[in-house]
């Protein structure tokens, strides 16, 4: 069973409670921090200027995420500079134009009428991530001081909404990572997803909010609400185009698809047999949805996300494809039911457990 956290109050208190409830994982968190910082140091990037730029932006646009980080750091006795650097390490690796020999993947999609049975909407994500986060993975029920309660998948020692989540209004959101040149001192996706779930009840409202902020870049957000609204936001620093659902569904993997950003995407520097896997996974999900129009439901989604194929378009990814990255969870959010169906591990092996938002 996955570790479950229950968090209440303001951002600092939520961070502190998070740290207290994962205190026994302190050693594993330190190992993850040391590994990521060693990879960052190997790039030779001078990180201090980038760190200071981010701090200045966050103090204005995202002060609550800094409060949460301080609560986490205080409760886990983590040295601030190292911990902050760890939480922005992916951004810094992209600043170094490091093309990530291991691709931090993720396959996400959202669907509603007319693709789904009875028009019921759902949002789905296979979380492909560092294998050491399998032991750190947690499910958090968060009750913020103001705003909607929400349920989200996260990692012990990581702030905000660190993968995907859904709130009590039935708005669901997930992210993917895209290695990009269009990055800069903006706010991170894990803060944006937290802000969306706390304050918004629809895709339209969330998009209005996202148009007011400056993104850090290097990723995408996919949204689905209980009313059937769906969209993908391709998060660039200078441009963040919105792709509204077409034909009842949205898909996002680990590359940009719009003319605004496609030239800024840096494909992962993987071995030849994996080159193009983001595009192949995207096309596989898109084709599967088109071919199953009117038949997509919870069981269909489980079957798709459990599936294997060639090295490029396999959705449930194992360590035989990449040495350090694999699927560590599958989340299926049902906004109208306020339910999460979660496989804590590879969905081809793990049973799905149902969780509800209180």
Secondary structure, 3 states (H helix, E strand, C coil): CCEEEEEEECHHHHHHHHHHHCHHHHHHHHHHHHHHHHHHHCCCCCCHHHHHHHHHHHHHHCHHHHHHHHHHHHHHCCCHHHHHHHHCHHHHHHHCCCCCCCCCCCEEEEECCCCEHHHCCEEEEEEEEEHHHCCCEEEEEEEECCCCCEEEEEECCCCCCCCEEEECCCCEEEEEECCECCCCCCECHHHHHHHHHHHCCCHHHHHHHHCCCCECCCEEEEEECCCCCEEEEEECCCCCCEEECECCEEEECCCCCCCCCHHHECCCCCCHHHCCHHHHHHHHHHHHHHHCCCCECHHHHHHHHCCCCCCCCCCCCCCCCCCCEEEEEEEEEECCCCEEEEECCCCCCCCCEEEECC
